[in-house]
Amino acid sequence: MHVEHSIQIQRPVKELSSTLVEGPGRWFPRLRQDSSASVGIHVAGLPLRKRVRVAFGESARTSTWAVVPIMWKATFPQALFPVMTGKVSLSPVSQGKSRLTVSGMYEPPLGRLGEQLNEAVMRKVAKATVKEMALQIAERLERAAEP
């Protein structure tokens, strides 16, 4: 299953991409020293989060875009949650505006039951998680780019 969310940021891509490729400690929300983080959604204003182990691939950057591969999987119980593999990317929209996109793929766990749960609940949760992740990363990149 593919999930994706994009946000426009009122900053040039060059200002934002420097922070993105410097390292996830500056932009990935709630990232700990042991490469774990909590990801999730808000329901009725309350956070529902799951602890995950996060891995980042080698970043790539040109004058017009930047991308960082990313993967996360639940710390416990791993078999009940999907592994998300994707990327965080920046591209220009205009001279002073950028697009941040968080996208990824996952396979529902638990075979046929997982597929049914995905249709009922999991896909909505995955979309909401990626959206919240994109909003938080955009906010952190904007703050880092402020003079």
FENFENBEL-V621998 format. One record per residue. RES is the residue in one small letter. SS is DSSP state (H for helix, E for strand, L for the rest). Layout:
# FENFENBEL-V621998
res->[RES/RES]
ss->[SS/SS]
This chain:
# FENFENBEL-V621998
res->[m/h/v/e/h/s/i/q/i/q/r/p/v/k/e/l/s/s/t/l/v/e/g/p/g/r/w/f/p/r/l/r/q/d/s/s/a/s/v/g/i/h/v/a/g/l/p/l/r/k/r/v/r/v/a/f/g/e/s/a/r/t/s/t/w/a/v/v/p/i/m/w/k/a/t/f/p/q/a/l/f/p/v/m/t/g/k/v/s/l/s/p/v/s/q/g/k/s/r/l/t/v/s/g/m/y/e/p/p/l/g/r/l/g/e/q/l/n/e/a/v/m/r/k/v/a/k/a/t/v/k/e/m/a/l/q/i/a/e/r/l/e/r/a/a/e/p]
ss->[L/E/E/E/E/E/E/E/E/L/L/L/H/H/H/H/H/H/H/H/H/H/L/H/H/H/L/L/L/L/L/L/L/L/L/E/E/E/E/E/E/E/E/L/L/E/E/E/E/E/E/E/E/E/E/E/L/L/L/E/E/L/L/L/E/E/E/E/E/E/E/E/E/E/L/L/L/H/H/H/L/L/L/E/E/E/E/E/E/E/E/E/E/E/L/L/E/E/E/E/E/E/E/E/E/L/L/L/L/L/H/H/H/H/H/H/H/H/H/H/H/H/H/H/H/H/H/H/H/H/H/H/H/H/H/H/H/H/H/H/H/H/H/H/H/L/L]
